[in-house]
Amino acid sequence: MIRPESPIRPEGNTTFLDGTTWCVARPSASQAELQRALDWACGIGRVDCSVIEKHGDCYEPDTIWSHASFAFNAYYQTNGNNRIACYFGGTATLTKINPSKFLAPSRVLQ
């Protein structure tokens, strides 16, 4: 029985309680670092990266930063929005700004 004065907390991921977060590529990461992390996410990390391939729905903008951000966020969301799922060797960061609204990677909050 739940007592009325007991707060009811949902189990699992509670990120939505503090606002939505996204995992994106760090603007300071090198292209080589981002490519290695992207290859991991789309390979061992099992992210479906077909949408960021040429002619895919999310191919544009065709930048390593955008493609890595897509893959990083897909992995992060699939793994319960857990902070550790947004590391990628230090090439990723969390943001509360919707990355689909980004015009340039410099808009990411650090």
N, CA, C and O of each residue as an XYZ file, in Angstrom:
440
protein
N       0.843     -1.181      0.000
C       0.000      0.000      0.000
C       0.889      1.244      0.000
O       1.848      1.325      0.767
N       0.574      2.194     -0.844
C       1.331      3.439     -0.918
C       0.650      4.472     -0.038
O      -0.545      4.735     -0.175
N       1.426      5.052      0.865
C       0.885      6.099      1.723
C       0.838      7.407      0.952
O       1.745      7.666      0.162
N      -0.169      8.240      1.140
C      -0.300      9.494      0.402
C       0.909     10.413      0.525
O       1.218     11.148     -0.413
N       1.597     10.387      1.664
C       2.738     11.284      1.836
C       4.009     10.754      1.170
O       5.007     11.472      1.102
N       3.994      9.509      0.676
C       5.169      8.933      0.018
C       5.229      9.389     -1.437
O       4.277      9.193     -2.193
N       6.352      9.999     -1.829
C       6.463     10.383     -3.237
C       6.588      9.143     -4.109
O       7.316      8.210     -3.768
N       5.892      9.131     -5.213
C       5.972      8.015     -6.140
C       6.992      8.383     -7.205
O       6.802      9.342     -7.953
N       8.064      7.626     -7.270
C       9.129      7.872     -8.248
C       9.064      6.787     -9.315
O       8.965      5.606     -8.983
N       9.116      7.157    -10.565
C       9.146      6.136    -11.603
C      10.458      5.365    -11.555
O      11.480      5.883    -11.106
N      10.418      4.135    -12.019
C      11.631      3.328    -12.074
C      12.374      3.617    -13.370
O      11.787      4.102    -14.338
N      13.668      3.316    -13.383
C      14.461      3.452    -14.601
C      14.849      4.889    -14.889
O      15.101      5.672    -13.974
N      14.896      5.226    -16.159
C      15.337      6.550    -16.604
C      14.354      7.625    -16.158
O      13.160      7.541    -16.446
N      14.851      8.618    -15.464
C      14.003      9.729    -15.022
C      14.472     11.048    -15.621
O      14.175     12.114    -15.081
N      15.206     10.986    -16.736
C      15.724     12.188    -17.381
C      14.606     13.175    -17.687
O      14.792     14.387    -17.578
N      13.444     12.652    -18.068
C      12.346     13.530    -18.440
C      11.903     14.431    -17.290
O      11.279     15.465    -17.529
N      12.212     14.064    -16.059
C      11.825     14.888    -14.919
C      12.602     16.201    -14.887
O      12.094     17.214    -14.407
N      13.814     16.185    -15.391
C      14.654     17.379    -15.408
C      14.698     18.029    -16.782
O      15.379     19.039    -16.958
N      14.004     17.487    -17.741
C      14.033     17.995    -19.104
C      14.747     17.010    -20.010
O      15.545     16.189    -19.558
N      14.455     17.104    -21.258
C      15.035     16.194    -22.234
C      16.489     16.538    -22.499
O      16.870     17.708    -22.546
N      17.291     15.505    -22.671
C      18.696     15.707    -23.017
C      19.023     14.918    -24.277
O      18.391     13.906    -24.579
N      20.027     15.404    -25.005
C      20.518     14.744    -26.205
C      22.016     14.569    -26.074
O      22.686     15.358    -25.408
N      22.529     13.552    -26.699
C      23.965     13.299    -26.747
C      24.457     13.699    -28.134
O      23.987     13.173    -29.143
N      25.397     14.623    -28.178
C      25.905     15.124    -29.456
C      27.429     15.105    -29.470
O      28.077     14.992    -28.429
N      27.980     15.218    -30.662
C      29.435     15.276    -30.819
C      29.960     16.574    -30.223
O      29.356     17.636    -30.374
N      31.075     16.469    -29.556
C      31.735     17.643    -28.974
C      32.359     18.460    -30.104
O      33.107     17.911    -30.913
N      32.069     19.760    -30.176
C      32.638     20.593    -31.250
C      34.165     20.596    -31.269
O      34.770     20.818    -32.317
N      34.784     20.353    -30.129
C      36.247     20.378    -30.053
C      36.900     19.062    -30.484
O      38.122     18.994    -30.608
N      36.104     18.022    -30.712
C      36.661     16.724    -31.109
C      37.179     16.798    -32.546
O      36.591     17.465    -33.397
N      38.274     16.111    -32.797
C      38.828     16.102    -34.158
C      37.975     15.216    -35.064
O      37.236     14.353    -34.589
N      38.086     15.439    -36.362
C      37.341     14.618    -37.314
C      37.744     13.151    -37.209
O      36.900     12.264    -37.329
N      39.030     12.894    -36.986
C      39.504     11.512    -36.853
C      38.896     10.842    -35.618
O      38.480      9.685    -35.681
N      38.842     11.565    -34.499
C      38.241     11.020    -33.272
C      36.754     10.748    -33.484
O      36.241      9.705    -33.079
N      36.071     11.692    -34.122
C      34.642     11.520    -34.377
C      34.394     10.337    -35.305
O      33.446      9.578    -35.103
N      35.232     10.176    -36.312
C      35.055      9.058    -37.245
C      35.225      7.726    -36.530
O      34.449      6.800    -36.766
N      36.227      7.609    -35.658
C      36.426      6.365    -34.894
C      35.212      6.078    -34.006
O      34.745      4.941    -33.934
N      34.709      7.107    -33.335
C      33.555      6.925    -32.450
C      32.299      6.595    -33.261
O      31.491      5.765    -32.845
N      32.138      7.235    -34.405
C      31.001      6.958    -35.286
C      31.065      5.514    -35.786
O      30.051      4.816    -35.803
N      32.243      5.072    -36.189
C      32.416      3.687    -36.644
C      32.046      2.705    -35.535
O      31.419      1.679    -35.799
N      32.432      3.013    -34.291
C      32.091      2.145    -33.167
C      30.573      2.121    -32.958
O      29.978      1.053    -32.814
N      29.954      3.305    -32.944
C      28.505      3.385    -32.699
C      27.722      2.605    -33.755
O      26.771      1.893    -33.431
N      28.126      2.742    -35.014
C      27.416      2.084    -36.114
C      27.799      0.609    -36.260
O      27.117     -0.140    -36.959
N      28.875      0.194    -35.610
C      29.324     -1.198    -35.670
C      29.003     -1.925    -34.384
O      27.895     -2.430    -34.205
N      29.966     -1.977    -33.498
C      29.811     -2.671    -32.219
C      28.640     -2.117    -31.408
O      27.952     -2.869    -30.719
N      28.411     -0.799    -31.488
C      27.322     -0.172    -30.741
C      25.935     -0.477    -31.280
O      24.935     -0.194    -30.620
N      25.866     -1.055    -32.481
C      24.621     -1.543    -33.090
C      23.583     -0.472    -33.382
O      22.385     -0.755    -33.385
N      24.030      0.761    -33.627
C      23.106      1.820    -34.035
C      22.793      1.617    -35.516
O      23.691      1.327    -36.307
N      21.527      1.768    -35.892
C      21.146      1.703    -37.306
C      21.518      3.031    -37.951
O      20.809      4.025    -37.799
N      22.616      3.039    -38.658
C      23.121      4.275    -39.266
C      22.722      4.422    -40.726
O      23.262      5.277    -41.427
N      21.796      3.611    -41.192
C      21.394      3.692    -42.600
C      20.807      5.059    -42.949
O      20.911      5.493    -44.096
N      20.197      5.741    -41.988
C      19.586      7.051    -42.275
C      20.613      8.162    -42.448
O      20.279      9.230    -42.960
N      21.869      7.931    -42.027
C      22.899      8.959    -42.221
C      23.833      8.604    -43.377
O      24.829      9.286    -43.615
N      23.497      7.529    -44.090
C      24.241      7.189    -45.296
C      23.691      8.010    -46.458
O      22.581      8.537    -46.384
N      24.474      8.114    -47.531
C      24.061      8.889    -48.707
C      22.646      8.474    -49.122
O      22.347      7.283    -49.205
N      21.793      9.442    -49.376
C      20.383      9.285    -49.752
C      19.496      8.900    -48.566
O      18.300      8.673    -48.745
N      20.061      8.823    -47.363
C      19.264      8.528    -46.175
C      18.521      9.769    -45.703
O      18.890     10.888    -46.058
N      17.485      9.576    -44.912
C      16.650     10.686    -44.437
C      17.414     11.716    -43.614
O      17.038     12.888    -43.599
N      18.474     11.305    -42.935
C      19.230     12.226    -42.070
C      20.657     12.449    -42.570
O      21.539     12.806    -41.790
N      20.884     12.241    -43.865
C      22.226     12.410    -44.431
C      22.674     13.870    -44.399
O      23.845     14.151    -44.145
N      21.761     14.791    -44.650
C      22.085     16.225    -44.638
C      21.841     16.787    -43.244
O      20.853     16.416    -42.611
N      22.678     17.642    -42.754
C      23.898     18.113    -43.397
C      24.967     17.020    -43.379
O      25.111     16.280    -42.406
N      25.698     16.944    -44.466
C      26.722     15.920    -44.640
C      28.021     16.357    -43.969
O      28.978     16.762    -44.629
N      28.027     16.265    -42.635
C      29.234     16.594    -41.869
C      29.488     15.473    -40.873
O      28.553     14.809    -40.427
N      30.727     15.269    -40.533
C      31.070     14.248    -39.543
C      30.420     14.589    -38.207
O      29.994     13.693    -37.478
N      30.341     15.877    -37.882
C      29.735     16.298    -36.619
C      28.254     15.901    -36.569
O      27.790     15.354    -35.569
N      27.518     16.176    -37.645
C      26.089     15.848    -37.682
C      25.859     14.345    -37.663
O      24.993     13.856    -36.937
N      26.627     13.614    -38.453
C      26.452     12.164    -38.500
C      26.820     11.523    -37.161
O      26.117     10.633    -36.683
N      27.913     11.970    -36.562
C      28.306     11.435    -35.256
C      27.255     11.779    -34.203
O      26.919     10.943    -33.365
N      26.740     12.995    -34.242
C      25.715     13.402    -33.273
C      24.480     12.525    -33.390
O      23.904     12.128    -32.378
N      24.068     12.219    -34.614
C      22.915     11.341    -34.804
C      23.185      9.977    -34.164
O      22.373      9.476    -33.387
N      24.330      9.385    -34.497
C      24.655      8.050    -33.986
C      24.831      8.052    -32.471
O      24.355      7.144    -31.789
N      25.511      9.065    -31.944
C      25.719      9.153    -30.499
C      24.381      9.242    -29.774
O      24.166      8.562    -28.771
N      23.481     10.083    -30.285
C      22.196     10.256    -29.620
C      21.339      8.995    -29.722
O      20.642      8.639    -28.772
N      21.388      8.325    -30.861
C      20.634      7.081    -31.010
C      21.121      6.043    -29.992
O      20.314      5.353    -29.369
N      22.425      5.940    -29.832
C      22.996      5.004    -28.860
C      22.592      5.402    -27.439
O      22.185      4.557    -26.642
N      22.705      6.672    -27.138
C      22.355      7.207    -25.816
C      20.890      6.921    -25.487
O      20.582      6.446    -24.394
N      19.990      7.208    -26.421
C      18.559      6.984    -26.192
C      18.264      5.487    -26.036
O      17.483      5.093    -25.171
N      18.884      4.668    -26.865
C      18.672      3.222    -26.802
C      19.146      2.636    -25.481
O      18.620      1.625    -25.017
N      20.132      3.269    -24.885
C      20.701      2.777    -23.629
C      20.187      3.548    -22.418
O      20.908      3.737    -21.438
N      18.950      3.985    -22.493
C      18.257      4.547    -21.344
C      18.699      5.925    -20.903
O      18.532      6.279    -19.736
N      19.262      6.717    -21.815
C      19.707      8.080    -21.482
C      20.698      8.075    -20.318
O      20.741      9.019    -19.529
N      21.473      7.035    -20.220
C      22.471      6.915    -19.167
C      23.696      7.736    -19.554
O      24.199      7.615    -20.672
N      24.174      8.565    -18.641
C      25.338      9.431    -18.928
C      26.519      8.677    -19.519
O      27.194      9.181    -20.416
N      26.769      7.480    -19.025
C      27.916      6.706    -19.509
C      27.740      6.330    -20.981
O      28.721      6.045    -21.668
N      26.506      6.328    -21.466
C      26.233      6.015    -22.875
C      26.444      7.232    -23.772
O      26.155      7.185    -24.968
N      26.949      8.319    -23.192
C      27.262      9.526    -23.972
C      28.698      9.943    -23.682
O      28.958     11.067    -23.252
N      29.613      9.030    -23.920
C      31.022      9.344    -23.682
C      31.816      9.267    -24.981
O      32.419     10.254    -25.403
N      31.816      8.115    -25.602
C      32.480      7.908    -26.891
C      33.920      8.407    -26.882
O      34.342      9.156    -27.763
N      34.661      7.976    -25.869
C      36.071      8.349    -25.774
C      36.294      9.834    -25.564
O      37.346     10.366    -25.918
N      35.301     10.507    -24.987
C      35.419     11.946    -24.734
C      35.007     12.810    -25.911
O      35.189     14.027    -25.876
N      34.451     12.199    -26.958
C      34.069     12.973    -28.144
C      32.616     13.437    -28.120
O      32.167     14.112    -29.046
N      31.880     13.081    -27.071
C      30.458     13.426    -26.992
C      30.164     14.239    -25.742
O      30.931     14.237    -24.779
N      29.040     14.930    -25.783
C      28.600     15.728    -24.637
C      27.079     15.756    -24.613
O      26.430     15.571    -25.642
N      26.515     15.988    -23.436
C      25.066     16.119    -23.298
C      24.655     17.576    -23.472
O      25.386     18.493    -23.096
N      23.483     17.768    -24.042
C      22.933     19.109    -24.201
C      21.430     19.061    -23.964
O      20.796     18.022    -24.148
N      20.872     20.184    -23.558
C      19.420     20.295    -23.411
C      18.812     21.013    -24.610
O      17.602     21.231    -24.667
N      19.662     21.378    -25.567
C      19.190     22.023    -26.793
C      18.963     20.941    -27.841
O      19.857     20.140    -28.112
N      17.788     20.913    -28.421
C      17.452     19.933    -29.436
C      18.417     20.064    -30.617
O      18.439     21.105    -31.274
N      19.217     19.027    -30.899
C      20.214     19.140    -31.968
C      19.604     19.310    -33.351
O      20.291     19.765    -34.265
N      18.351     18.964    -33.528
C      17.730     19.171    -34.836
C      17.531     20.656    -35.112
O      17.214     21.040    -36.238
N      17.715     21.491    -34.098
C      17.590     22.943    -34.245
C      18.940     23.615    -34.473
O      18.995     24.814    -34.747
N      20.041     22.848    -34.361
C      21.381     23.426    -34.499
C      21.622     23.914    -35.917
O      21.262     23.251    -36.890
N      22.226     25.064    -36.014
C      22.711     25.548    -37.303
C      24.197     25.268    -37.426
O      24.720     25.132    -38.532
N      24.876     25.182    -36.294
C      26.316     24.921    -36.268
C      26.658     24.279    -34.936
O      25.979     24.534    -33.941
N      27.699     23.447    -34.889
C      28.047     22.769    -33.638
C      28.443     23.712    -32.518
O      28.437     23.301    -31.358
N      28.779     24.935    -32.807
C      29.192     25.869    -31.757
C      28.043     26.230    -30.822
O      28.271     26.833    -29.773
N      26.813     25.871    -31.184
C      25.660     26.173    -30.341
C      25.497     25.187    -29.194
O      24.648     25.401    -28.328
N      26.272     24.123    -29.157
C      26.157     23.115    -28.100
C      26.607     23.716    -26.779
O      27.652     24.363    -26.704
N      25.818     23.500    -25.747
C      26.206     23.967    -24.415
C      27.253     23.031    -23.858
O      27.090     21.812    -23.910
N      28.308     23.577    -23.334
C      29.364     22.739    -22.772
C      29.313     22.787    -21.269
O      30.125     22.144    -20.603
